[in-house]
Amino acid sequence: MTLSKELTEIDADCLPDIAARGRDVLMQRAATLGPETGKDGDDLALASTYEGAYSPRTLRAYQLGQRTFADWCSDKGIPYAFPAHSITPEALALFIGDLSAKSLSPATIANYVAGVAAMHRAIDLPSPADSTTVRNALKAMRRAVGVDQKQAAPVRRRDIDAALALLGDSLSALRDAALIALAYDTGARADNLVAFNIGDLVEADGVASIRVRRSKTDQDGKGRTIPVLPDTMARLRAWVAASGLEREPSTAPLFLPLSNKAKGSRLTRRDVSRIFAKRISPDASAHSIRIGAAQDMRAAGFKNSDIAHAFGWKGDAMPARYTAHLDAQDSAAVKLAAMQGRI
């Protein structure tokens, strides 16, 4: 059976009217409470006892998303009675559109939505984020503002060598040199760098390694062992000896603040950013060495899959993003230009 031409064609002039009607429906449905859930504050309290299921950073991100959405509902006069009533997909879609109009990054908005979704799943409720309405709102957001995020300034090996050459033998210089060198060798995230304990660093039969006990992509704590190269191990030995950490228990932090007030505590992610900015470049952030090391690997001819395996990424997407400009230089157009003597 075939449909008539009249049924298979839509007058383009009707589309604005259809879209306007759709927006009216969205507003009407968002202004009503979602279905009753049979849940109450006790259910949320019970769910909070399992916060250990998430990393502290992920948990903070989810909580921020939940609070941001609740505050937005209050500001906009949108009914909010969670958990007694579930959140409607239409309200969440309006939230996405409003934040997109304020030029928040797609990643930030997606994190907020993930927080709302996690809040529902924690008490066994269907998530409004799984609806077609919300999925389409996220697609529209990405098309409108793009998905490219500002990338941290990369710190390449030449930058590392230049920074290390300028560091002296003060206690802070020894610590920072060891931190910078280890960050490059391991490609570790800042959260992992500050989580390292003395006992994670192992040297046996002349071979050194360090254990990453848990990471962003390893929430179950299976862990992985990463080799530590001899020059980096020498810097770590110098720092451990000078700081007296060799006398501390294996659970003591490998990198710690030098202030007496902070004695026994760990460096923070913000501390790592400050150290990199001070010792390497004002543009450097906590993620800069990880990106630069990935670019050095790609420039040396390693595949993105090799880089992902070395640095603990689940797939090739992030290495590919960080090294895209290097791959562009290897394109057919560039090779042709070289053959033509234009470059």
C-alpha positions as semicolon CSV with decimal commas, in nm:
position;residue;x (nm);y (nm);z (nm)
1;M;0,000;0,000;0,000
2;T;0,127;0,348;-0,086
3;L;0,028;0,671;0,080
4;S;-0,121;0,947;-0,130
5;K;0,092;1,244;-0,220
6;E;-0,127;1,465;-0,001
7;L;-0,050;1,252;0,306
8;T;0,323;1,227;0,243
9;E;0,382;1,599;0,197
10;I;0,360;1,867;0,465
11;D;0,322;2,228;0,370
12;A;0,641;2,402;0,489
13;D;0,433;2,703;0,590
14;C;0,263;2,487;0,854
15;L;0,587;2,393;1,029
16;P;0,624;2,714;1,236
17;D;0,267;2,668;1,361
18;I;0,338;2,307;1,454
19;A;0,657;2,407;1,638
20;A;0,478;2,686;1,824
21;R;0,205;2,445;1,930
22;G;0,471;2,201;2,047
23;R;0,631;2,467;2,265
24;D;0,292;2,548;2,417
25;V;0,238;2,180;2,500
26;L;0,588;2,160;2,650
27;M;0,519;2,458;2,876
28;Q;0,180;2,323;2,984
29;R;0,314;1,981;3,076
30;A;0,621;2,123;3,249
31;A;0,392;2,335;3,467
32;T;0,227;2,026;3,616
33;L;0,354;1,782;3,874
34;G;0,481;1,449;3,752
35;P;0,313;1,121;3,850
36;E;0,296;1,022;4,215
37;T;0,576;0,782;4,301
38;G;0,486;0,646;4,643
39;K;0,833;0,756;4,756
40;D;0,924;0,995;5,034
41;G;1,221;1,149;5,210
42;D;1,300;0,821;5,384
43;D;1,366;0,659;5,046
44;L;1,615;0,933;4,961
45;A;1,777;0,894;5,302
46;L;1,811;0,519;5,245
47;A;1,968;0,579;4,903
48;S;2,222;0,815;5,058
49;T;2,369;0,527;5,261
50;Y;2,509;0,389;4,934
51;E;2,698;0,700;4,832
52;G;3,012;0,489;4,831
53;A;2,890;0,339;4,503
54;Y;3,015;0,655;4,333
55;S;3,349;0,831;4,344
56;P;3,343;1,148;4,560
57;R;3,390;1,364;4,251
58;T;3,103;1,197;4,063
59;L;2,882;1,223;4,369
60;R;2,955;1,596;4,403
61;A;2,873;1,647;4,035
62;Y;2,540;1,463;4,071
63;Q;2,445;1,658;4,382
64;L;2,526;1,984;4,206
65;G;2,304;1,885;3,915
66;Q;2,016;1,800;4,146
67;R;2,045;2,126;4,341
68;T;2,079;2,332;4,023
69;F;1,763;2,180;3,878
70;A;1,566;2,229;4,200
71;D;1,677;2,594;4,222
72;W;1,586;2,647;3,856
73;C;1,236;2,508;3,919
74;S;1,194;2,748;4,210
75;D;1,309;3,046;4,003
76;K;1,082;2,958;3,710
77;G;0,776;2,864;3,914
78;I;0,793;2,503;3,795
79;P;0,628;2,261;4,043
80;Y;0,888;2,050;4,224
81;A;0,784;1,785;4,474
82;F;1,047;1,517;4,434
83;P;1,049;1,237;4,544
84;A;0,672;1,227;4,607
85;H;0,625;1,321;4,241
86;S;0,867;1,235;3,965
87;I;1,015;1,508;3,748
88;T;0,850;1,538;3,409
89;P;1,054;1,505;3,090
90;E;0,903;1,834;2,976
91;A;1,039;2,021;3,281
92;L;1,383;1,871;3,229
93;A;1,371;1,963;2,858
94;L;1,288;2,325;2,945
95;F;1,578;2,324;3,193
96;I;1,814;2,211;2,917
97;G;1,689;2,477;2,678
98;D;1,716;2,754;2,936
99;L;2,074;2,666;3,033
100;S;2,168;2,633;2,667
101;A;2,038;2,984;2,603
102;K;2,267;3,105;2,882
103;S;2,566;2,960;2,692
104;L;2,656;2,693;2,947
105;S;2,876;2,426;2,793
106;P;2,706;2,109;2,665
107;A;2,920;1,902;2,903
108;T;2,803;2,104;3,207
109;I;2,437;2,076;3,107
110;A;2,473;1,703;3,041
111;N;2,628;1,660;3,387
112;Y;2,333;1,840;3,547
113;V;2,091;1,612;3,361
114;A;2,293;1,310;3,476
115;G;2,247;1,431;3,833
116;V;1,869;1,442;3,794
117;A;1,875;1,097;3,633
118;A;2,088;0,954;3,915
119;M;1,845;1,096;4,171
120;H;1,561;0,895;4,015
121;R;1,756;0,574;3,967
122;A;1,881;0,584;4,326
123;I;1,526;0,519;4,446
124;D;1,426;0,284;4,162
125;L;1,225;0,535;3,959
126;P;1,231;0,567;3,579
127;S;1,454;0,854;3,476
128;P;1,302;1,140;3,274
129;A;1,641;1,165;3,102
130;D;1,562;0,839;2,921
131;S;1,262;0,994;2,746
132;T;1,261;1,093;2,380
133;T;1,170;1,448;2,485
134;V;1,487;1,492;2,690
135;R;1,708;1,309;2,440
136;N;1,584;1,542;2,167
137;A;1,641;1,845;2,390
138;L;2,002;1,736;2,442
139;K;2,046;1,683;2,067
140;A;1,904;2,028;1,995
141;M;2,138;2,180;2,254
142;R;2,443;2,019;2,097
143;R;2,344;2,129;1,749
144;A;2,282;2,484;1,869
145;V;2,598;2,543;2,071
146;G;2,830;2,270;1,945
147;V;3,008;2,008;2,151
148;D;3,365;2,133;2,135
149;Q;3,500;2,212;2,479
150;K;3,790;2,431;2,564
151;Q;4,090;2,203;2,585
152;A;4,356;2,249;2,850
153;A;4,686;2,381;2,717
154;P;4,905;2,077;2,643
155;V;5,239;2,035;2,819
156;R;5,476;1,843;2,592
157;R;5,802;1,670;2,683
158;R;6,009;1,972;2,582
159;D;5,809;2,179;2,832
160;I;5,865;1,918;3,102
161;D;6,241;1,912;3,044
162;A;6,261;2,292;3,051
163;A;6,066;2,310;3,377
164;L;6,266;2,036;3,549
165;A;6,594;2,201;3,451
166;L;6,497;2,514;3,644
167;L;6,400;2,340;3,968
168;G;6,652;2,340;4,251
169;D;6,687;2,116;4,554
170;S;6,453;2,284;4,802
171;L;6,188;2,058;4,953
172;S;5,909;2,214;4,746
173;A;6,120;2,189;4,429
174;L;6,192;1,821;4,493
175;R;5,824;1,748;4,550
176;D;5,713;1,942;4,243
177;A;5,978;1,781;4,022
178;A;5,869;1,434;4,132
179;L;5,503;1,522;4,078
180;I;5,561;1,664;3,729
181;A;5,780;1,373;3,620
182;L;5,535;1,113;3,750
183;A;5,241;1,292;3,588
184;Y;5,411;1,268;3,250
185;D;5,522;0,904;3,281
186;T;5,183;0,779;3,396
187;G;4,949;1,021;3,220
188;A;4,756;1,010;3,547
189;R;4,463;1,238;3,615
190;A;4,510;1,490;3,893
191;D;4,269;1,293;4,113
192;N;4,496;0,988;4,080
193;L;4,815;1,185;4,141
194;V;4,691;1,317;4,474
195;A;4,549;0,975;4,570
196;F;4,882;0,794;4,542
197;N;5,011;0,649;4,869
198;I;5,373;0,571;4,949
199;G;5,287;0,202;4,936
200;D;5,162;0,234;4,578
201;L;5,519;0,296;4,464
202;V;5,709;-0,033;4,428
203;E;6,067;-0,105;4,324
204;A;6,173;-0,467;4,278
205;D;6,459;-0,622;4,081
206;G;6,552;-0,281;3,948
207;V;6,206;-0,222;3,801
208;A;5,983;0,052;3,943
209;S;5,606;0,080;3,911
210;I;5,313;0,254;4,073
211;R;4,965;0,120;4,140
212;V;4,656;0,318;4,039
213;R;4,405;0,174;4,282
214;R;4,096;0,341;4,140
215;S;4,021;0,587;3,862
216;K;3,742;0,767;3,679
217;T;3,708;0,474;3,438
218;D;3,762;0,208;3,707
219;Q;3,500;0,274;3,974
220;D;3,516;-0,088;4,095
221;G;3,878;-0,044;4,201
222;K;4,031;-0,324;3,994
223;G;4,337;-0,103;3,960
224;R;4,627;-0,112;3,718
225;T;5,004;-0,098;3,748
226;I;5,205;0,158;3,550
227;P;5,583;0,150;3,497
228;V;5,789;0,435;3,641
229;L;6,097;0,520;3,436
230;P;6,442;0,543;3,601
231;D;6,483;0,923;3,582
232;T;6,139;0,974;3,735
233;M;6,209;0,715;4,004
234;A;6,528;0,901;4,095
235;R;6,324;1,219;4,149
236;L;6,071;1,028;4,359
237;R;6,348;0,880;4,574
238;A;6,496;1,226;4,630
239;W;6,158;1,366;4,737
240;V;6,074;1,073;4,966
241;A;6,415;1,088;5,136
242;A;6,417;1,466;5,183
243;S;6,060;1,477;5,315
244;G;6,103;1,187;5,558
245;L;5,819;0,996;5,395
246;E;6,026;0,678;5,405
247;R;5,950;0,664;5,778
248;E;5,574;0,696;5,724
249;P;5,329;0,404;5,690
250;S;5,249;0,273;5,343
251;T;4,908;0,441;5,354
252;A;5,059;0,789;5,390
253;P;5,009;1,023;5,092
254;L;5,294;1,031;4,841
255;F;5,243;1,402;4,770
256;L;5,148;1,634;5,053
257;P;5,137;2,006;5,134
258;L;5,442;2,149;5,308
259;S;5,250;2,383;5,537
260;N;5,254;2,285;5,905
261;K;4,880;2,348;5,917
262;A;4,821;2,090;5,647
263;K;5,061;1,831;5,786
264;G;4,951;1,477;5,707
265;S;4,695;1,582;5,445
266;R;4,711;1,534;5,071
267;L;4,758;1,775;4,788
268;T;4,432;1,865;4,615
269;R;4,347;1,882;4,246
270;R;4,367;2,261;4,280
271;D;4,715;2,230;4,430
272;V;4,824;2,027;4,127
273;S;4,695;2,299;3,893
274;R;4,880;2,565;4,091
275;I;5,205;2,369;4,087
276;F;5,188;2,306;3,712
277;A;5,106;2,672;3,646
278;K;5,390;2,790;3,870
279;R;5,658;2,549;3,753
280;I;5,573;2,502;3,384
281;S;5,347;2,771;3,237
282;P;5,071;3,003;3,363
283;D;4,842;2,838;3,106
284;A;4,901;2,487;3,241
285;S;4,621;2,315;3,430
286;A;4,588;1,987;3,617
287;H;4,505;1,811;3,288
288;S;4,777;1,968;3,074
289;I;5,048;1,705;3,118
290;R;4,806;1,419;3,043
291;I;4,710;1,589;2,716
292;G;5,069;1,673;2,624
293;A;5,192;1,320;2,693
294;A;4,914;1,183;2,470
295;Q;5,020;1,420;2,193
296;D;5,384;1,314;2,229
297;M;5,280;0,950;2,194
298;R;5,075;1,025;1,883
299;A;5,356;1,230;1,731
300;A;5,589;0,934;1,790
301;G;5,360;0,715;1,580
302;F;5,156;0,533;1,844
303;K;4,791;0,462;1,767
304;N;4,513;0,624;1,967
305;S;4,421;0,277;2,095
306;D;4,776;0,241;2,233
307;I;4,747;0,579;2,404
308;A;4,408;0,489;2,551
309;H;4,549;0,165;2,692
310;A;4,856;0,337;2,838
311;F;4,665;0,615;3,010
312;G;4,348;0,434;3,115
313;W;4,091;0,573;2,873
314;K;3,802;0,337;2,799
315;G;3,813;0,405;2,425
316;D;3,991;0,598;2,153
317;A;3,761;0,903;2,158
318;M;3,954;1,118;2,406
319;P;4,302;1,050;2,265
320;A;4,162;1,120;1,919
321;R;4,025;1,452;2,037
322;Y;4,348;1,555;2,204
323;T;4,560;1,460;1,902
324;A;4,327;1,569;1,621
325;H;4,555;1,852;1,505
326;L;4,845;1,606;1,473
327;D;4,635;1,369;1,264
328;A;4,536;1,660;1,042
329;Q;4,902;1,711;0,955
330;D;4,910;1,352;0,830
331;S;4,613;1,396;0,598
332;A;4,617;1,322;0,226
333;A;4,590;1,694;0,149
334;V;4,906;1,771;0,346
335;K;5,093;1,478;0,189
336;L;4,989;1,598;-0,158
337;A;5,108;1,949;-0,081
338;A;5,446;1,806;0,024
339;M;5,471;1,610;-0,301
340;Q;5,393;1,927;-0,494
341;G;5,668;2,113;-0,312
342;R;5,424;2,359;-0,157
343;I;5,540;2,286;0,199
